């Protein structure tokens, strides 16, 4: 499963979202390494419906500041 890294830092499923100017395409192999091996990204709880992925660091920062 490949993903697109948006210019704004967001991560979206490449199969569910069209390419936008400035996207960086992340292929299946790199996506696997990022999500399974290094665990720096993870699928949104509603991923099957919204196609979103998140950076683990963003969640950790938000949790440490009491934002979530």
C-alpha positions in Angstrom: 0.0 0.0 0.0 1.6 3.2 -1.1 1.0 6.7 0.4 1.4 10.3 -0.5 3.2 12.8 1.7 1.5 16.1 1.2 3.4 19.4 1.2 1.6 20.3 4.5 3.1 17.2 6.1 -0.1 15.1 5.9 -0.1 11.4 4.9 -2.8 9.9 2.7 -3.5 6.6 1.0 -2.3 6.9 -2.6 -5.2 4.7 -3.8 -7.8 6.9 -2.3 -6.4 10.4 -3.0 -5.4 11.9 -6.3 -1.9 13.3 -6.7 -1.5 16.9 -5.9 1.3 19.3 -6.9 4.2 18.9 -4.4 3.3 15.4 -3.2 6.1 12.9 -2.4 5.1 9.4 -3.4 6.1 6.7 -0.9 6.1 3.2 -2.4 5.0 0.0 -0.8 8.5 -1.0 0.4 9.2 2.4 2.1 5.7 2.5 3.5 6.2 -1.0 5.1 9.5 0.1 6.6 8.0 3.3 8.0 4.8 1.7 9.5 5.9 -1.9 10.5 9.7 -1.8 11.0 10.3 1.7 12.4 6.8 2.4 13.5 7.0 6.2 12.7 3.6 6.3 11.0 0.3 4.6 11.7 -3.2 4.3 10.1 -6.0 6.4 11.4 -8.7 4.6 13.3 -11.1 5.3 10.4 -8.4 4.6 7.7 -10.7 2.4 5.6 -13.1 5.3 5.3 -10.8 8.3 5.3 -7.5 7.0 4.0 -5.4 9.0 6.5 -2.1 8.1 8.1 -0.4 9.9 11.0 3.1 10.6 12.1 3.7 9.0 15.5 5.7 12.0 16.7 2.7 14.3 16.2 0.6 12.1 18.4 3.2 11.9 21.1 3.7 15.7 21.1 -0.1 16.3 21.3 -0.5 13.7 24.1 2.5 15.2 26.1 0.8 18.6 25.9 -2.6 17.3 26.9 -4.1 18.2 23.6 -5.7 14.7 23.0 
